Amino acid sequence: MKFIGFLIFLTIALMGFSMLIFLALFVGYWITLTTVERFNPELANRMVGHKESSEE
């Protein structure tokens, strides 16, 4: 029974740490892209891969 409890704890702890890592990376990317977009919008568009559509 202790082993099952340990596995449940390990699962929850790993899910929590993976969520923290994901959020840290996402927020860092978001802040970086926002800063780059503020100073150089063309570079930010190239980083994201945005292509302007040519409407005729």
C-alpha positions, -999 to +999 in steps of 0.1 A: +000+000+000+029+023+007+043+017-028+010+027-044+009+058-024+044+066-034+035+061-071+005+084-068+027+110-051+054+107-077+028+110-105+013+142-091+047+157-083+060+150-118+028+165-134+033+196-112+069+200-121+063+194-158+035+221-157+059+245-140+086+239-167+061+243-195+047+276-180+082+290-174+092+283-210+060+296-224+060+328-204+097+334-213+089+330-250+059+352-247+079+380-229+107+377-254+084+379-284+065+408-270+097+427-264+111+420-298+077+429-314+077+463-296+112+473-309+113+455-342+079+442-355+094+428-388+119+406-369+091+393-347+070+384-377+100+366-392+106+347-359+070+335-358+068+327-395+040+351-403+035+359-439+014+388-450-014+377-473-017+397-505-053+405-511-061+416-546 
